[in-house]
């Protein structure tokens, strides 16, 4: 027969008469119940006492209770509470009914409030009392100035005790001043089930742990004066274990992304360092994870909040940052276009330094659209060149939403407008029909050539693994492409390579040969400075520079912060090179006046290349003969490679021309010209061979744009720069003091007390600033406000025909092929095949005899008289 469950009325009283704030145990006065009397910790029934609205200490609360075996452990309790002093009771029999039903109210006027407790702790479990310093423990009657002081005090107590804190309910006076507030243990109450989980329990959801267990430890404060709060009640005991000291830094209420953590995060992102490495830096600088104050996930969530805030206004904020740059310095140029839906589709910008660099070094430029795209798949398109230190410099950059002809036409027109309508003499780009169409339309007088580096990087993929692993292929190809000085020399070597390696049917190589005059140096040796941008090392360095702050996960705002920092680094490198050229003297290796002249005129980097030619002229150039003509002299020279050069020298202009075309290619006189000049008793270089762009002082003169703006960078804010300098000074001095005091406990105590004593007079000197909201922190980091109304939206549904992922170099492809071959070359172990019963290198699944037998059976079926064939 089913067990009989008995409902009974019982008066529940605090055992020690302390009332709601007491810490004793509640006693069931139910001696007439069969079985042991239940002794329940007071914190379990604290909510029942609160629901009874008992405001007088010691007031009895009527409730009905039932001992229900088997619900959890040996015994558990279900409590049904009522606000009425009268509660009906009776008996009810049930066969396996789950849970308890509330008692019926005895009178029609009494309102019954039912709370259904399912306690997952056995009655035998004991409470846990926190252990901490006495001065940290709350006491009833303690007063605080403001709720922030209450929260700070209780969190300090909780941190040392080993539990987390949650902010509970509060009541306000006329919705203004908080009258009462509750600070509780983070494991208070029970988590209710999500309605979606109840309706669809089979749906996959992220697994989550439940921290709630019904703990009632808390403090309850009440307003007792003007912004003064008093602890009205305090429950100390917990129904769960407390966190050990080595894990207390993981409690959620103890974790906070501090100002130092935020500053480290922002600084690292400006330097193109991700959040994970920023946290690692914070961890090391603060002396370990225990002192970091937050977890890596906290820092990632904080930065994720920034990305969430700017997700819709990203494009408008990017344009706003460009506009702010122009407000500070009118020499900053930018332009953009949006489509009919308000999406940003094109944007270009060039700062004052970039425009000034173009005025000095813009005769030869490189345009590359093969860099990794951003978060919106927009194509990053920088214009670059070479300065007087042979460094890559930026002339301007843009983003395009597609690679159609009209996009490149707009970009080149905008670039030309930014540079005062002055077109470059030569532009080198990657191979794309839309780029060529745009150049033909906007820059018809500019010579267009293709970047050798991009073409050569594709060769390993196009020739196949067998040829690219041939030890003879690459030396011959490089000698053909890079070393040919004439068109006929290139064509002879190219045809020989194609024949020797059987590449006659390779369509890609055949197409490259038909356009050879656009990318082989031998076909444009006469173009001035055409060799500046053709070297592999320069293209690789430019790719490395830009790919540091361009990748698919970056929004516009994030890109700009990194881009701005990278440009500052580029400018700093130029200043360092200027300082080296101006204030150092290079070592000379010959007594020639020409070498000394070069060291005084050329920048250090250019002089190094010139000095190599001077030494080669002294050591490797032998005069084979001199032929005198009318106003022209032909000098025949032989070098170490036995290659004969015939240099023509004009006796009237005193200018020599050499077939090696080094001066025409990069603007530095070759060894052959230097030797001829010495034969003609010219101890110094004529001015014709000293190009202005290679001189130390080439950028000293001021440059103005069409509107009369001086093309010079200006600080964003002089006051801001002065403040940053002071902040840097204070940080440096503090670090010095820490390093000095850390070797002595007395020294560290003195330094700590001295720093803490500064706060009070500083508060009197500086008015108390209101706490910045998270959005204000984000805006301070970004440098502009996050708009509430968005008119310029980020692009959507962007489609490009350009690169989606980085081009692999030939070295990487070779390494991948090598690893694949090594894997295939591993020795296979022979094993017994169950089909052919032999020790072979296959199994029964792919046995050849099995395949042959299957084919024979099919043939036999086909020749049957009643077959279908």
Residue, then its C-alpha position, 0 to 999 in steps of 0.5 A: x500500500x502506498x505510503x501515507x503523507x501527512x499534512x500538519x500545522x506547526x508553529x515555527x519559532x526562532x530557537x534563540x528568539x533573535x528574529x529575522x536577523x538571528x543566526x540560530x536554528x528554527x525548531x518545528x514544534x511538531x512532537x506529535x509527528x511520527x519520526x524524528x523532529x526536523x531541525x532546520x538551519x535558519x537560513x533555509x527558512x529565512x525567505x519564509x520569514x520574510x514572506x510572512x512580513x514579520x517586522x517584530x522580532x520573535x513573531x510566530x509564523x504559521x506554516x505546514x511542513x511534511x517530511x518527504x523521504x527520498x527526495x534528496x538523500x535521507x530526508x528533505x523538507x518542503x515548506x508551505x508558508x502562509x501570511x495568516x495565523x490560521x491554517x487548515x490542516x488535514x490528511x491526504x493519501x497519495x500513491x507516488x504523487x510527486x511534490x506537495x500541494x499547498x494547504x487550503x485557507x481556513x477563511x475566505x478573507x485570508x490570502x495564502x502566499x505559497x513558496x515551494x522549496x526544493x532543498x538539495x541539501x540533506x538535513x545532516x549538513x552543517x553551516x559554514x562560518x567565514x573566518x577573517x579579521x574581526x575588523x572586516x566583519x560586519x556588525x549590526x548598527x555599523x554606519x557608512x557614508x553612501x552605498x558605495x562605501x557599503x559595497x566596498x566594505x562588504x566585498x572586502x569582507x567577502x573577498x577575505x572570507x571566500x565568497x562572492x557578492x551580489x547586489x540585491x533588492x533596493x527600495x527608493x523614496x519617491x524613486x530618488x533616494x535609496x531607502x533600503x538595500x540588500x547585499x547578499x552571497x552570490x549563491x543566494x536563492x535558486x535559479x529558475x528554469x528558462x521557459x524555452x528549456x521547459x518547452x523544448x528540452x531536447x534542443x541543444x544548449x550551452x552547458x552551464x553550471x548552477x551556482x545557486x544553492x539557497x544561501x541566505x548570508x547577507x547584510x541589509x542596510x537602511x537609510x538613517x541620515x543624509x546619505x548615511x546607511x546603517x546595517x539593519x541585519x546581518x546573516x553570517x553563516x553560509x550553507x556551502x563551502x567557502x572558496x580557498x585562498x588560492x582561488x579567491x581571485x576567480x570569484x566574479x565579484x572580486x574580478x574587475x578590469x582595472x584602469x591599468x588593465x584597460x590602459x594596457x589593452x588599449x596600448x597593445x591594440x594600438x601597437x597591433x598586439x591582440x587581447x590575449x598577449x595584452x593579458x599576458x603582458x598585464x599578468x607579467x607586469x603585475x607580478x602574476x595572475x593573482x594580481x592581475x585583477x581579472x581573467x583573460x576572458x574578462x579582458x576579452x569580454x570588455x574589448x568585445x563590448x567595444x566592437x559591439x558598440x561600434x558595429x553599426x556606426x563603424x563606417x561613420x566613426x571612421x569618416x569622422x576620424x578623417x574629418x577630425x584630422x582635417x580640422x586639426x591640419x587643413x593639409x590632411x586630405x580625404x574623400x569618400x563615397x556612399x551608395x544609395x543605401x548609405x553604405x560606405x563603398x570607397x574612401x581615400x586619405x593622405x596626410x600632410x607628410x604623405x603629400x610632402x613625400x609625394x612631392x619629393x619622391x612621387x616620380x615612381x610609385x607602387x600601387x598594390x591591391x593584394x593585401x588582406x581585406x578587413x572585416x567587411x572584405x573591403x580591399x586595402x589599396x596603398x600607394x607607396x614609394x621610396x624616400x632618400x634613405x631607400x625606405x618605403x614611404x606611404x603616399x596615400x591609401x584607400x578602401x574599395x568595396x569591389x574591383x570594378x573599373x569604376x572603383x579604380x577610376x574613382x580611386x586614381x582620380x581622387x589620388x591625383x586630386x590629392x597630389x595637386x594634379x601631378x601624375x607620376x612618371x611610372x606606376x607599378x601594380x599587380x596584374x589586374x585588368x580593372x587596374x590597367x583600365x583605370x590607369x589608361x583612363x586617368x593616368x594616360x601619360x604615366x608608364x604602367x609596369x607590373x610588379x615582378x615580385x607578385x608574378x615570381x611568387x606565383x611561379x611555384x604554383x604554376x609550374x608544378x611540384x616536379x619542376x619547382x623542386x628541380x635544383x637547376x630551375x630556379x637559378x636559371x629562371x632568376x638569371x633570366x628574369x633578373x640578370x638579362x640586360x637586353x631583350x634578346x638576351x632574355x628571350x634566348x634564355x627564356x626559350x631555353x628554359x621552356x624547352x629544357x623543362x618541357x613547359x611548352x604547353x604551360x598557358x600561364x607562362x606563355x601569357x607571361x611571355x606575351x606581356x614580357x615588356x610590362x614586367x621584365x626589367x630588360x624591356x624598360x632599362x631606359x626608364x629613369x628609376x624603374x629599378x627602385x621598386x622591382x626588388x623582391x626584398x622591397x616588396x616583401x618588406x612593404x607586405x610585412x609592414x601593411x599586413x601587421x595591421x590589416x587582417x580580416x577581423x578588424x573594423x574600420x576604427x580598429x584599423x585606423x588606430x593601428x594604422x596611425x601608430x604604424x605611420x608614426x613608426x615609419x616617420x620615426x624610422x625616417x628621422x633616425x635615418x636623417x640623424x644618422x646621415x646628418x651627424x655621422x661620417x661613414x668610413x672611406x675605403x679609397x683616397x679618391x675625392x669622388x668617394x669623399x664627395x659622395x659621403x658628404x652629399x648622399x644619404x648614408x644608405x645611398x652612399x653605401x651603394x655608391x661606395x660599392x661601385x667606387x670600390x668595384x671601379x678600383x678593383x674590377x674594371x680594367x680598360x681594354x681600349x679607347x676609341x676617339x670620335x668627333x665629340x665622343x669617346x668610346x671606352x672598352x672595359x672588362x670586369x671580373x666576369x669577363x663581360x665587356x662594356x663599351x661606355x660612351x663619353x661625351x667630351x662636351x657635356x662630360x656625361x658618360x652612358x653605360x649599357x648596364x643602365x645602373x644609373x638610369x635604373x636606380x639613379x646611382x652611377x655605376x663602376x664603369x662610369x666612375x672609371x671613365x670619369x677618372x680616366x678623363x681626370x674628373x675627380x668629382x662627380x658632375x652634378x648630372x650624377x647627383x640626383x636631388x632625391x638622394x641628397x641629405x637635404x632634399x626635404x628641407x624646403x617647404x612644400x605647399x598644396x594648391x590651397x596654400x596649406x603647408x605640408x607639415x604634420x601638426x600635433x593633434x593638441x599641444x596641451x594633450x602632448x604636454x600632458x602625455x609627457x608629464x604622465x610618461x615622466x611620472x610613470x618613469x619616476x614611479x618605476x625607478x622608485x619601485x626598483x629602488x625600494x623593492x629590496x627593502x621591506x621598510x623601503x616598500x612600506x615607506x613608498x606605499x604609505x607615501x603614495x597613499x598619502x597623496x590621495x587626500x590632498x589631491x582630492x582637495x586640489x582636483x574636483x572629484x570627477x564623475x565615474x566614466x561610463x563604459x561608452x565614455x571609456x571607449x570614446x576616449x580610446x577611439x578618439x571620437x564620439x559614438x553617434x546615436x544617429x548613423x547616416x554612413x553604414x558599413x558595407x554589406x554583401x561585398x564581393x571581390x575578385x581579388x585575393x581572399x587569402x595571402x599568396x604563398x611564397x615559393x619557399x612555403x610551397x617547396x616546404x609543403x611539398x617536402x613535408x608531403x613527400x616525407x609523409x609519403x616516403x615513410x616505410x609501409x609495413x607488410x601485412x596479411x591480406x585476408x582476400x589473397x592470403x599474402x603478405x602485402x602492402x594492402x588489405x582486403x578492402x582494396x585488394x587488387x584480386x578482389x577487384x579483378x574477381x568482381x570484374x570477371x563476375x560482371x563479365x560473366x553476367x553480361x554474356x549470359x543468354x538471358x542477360x540484359x546486354 
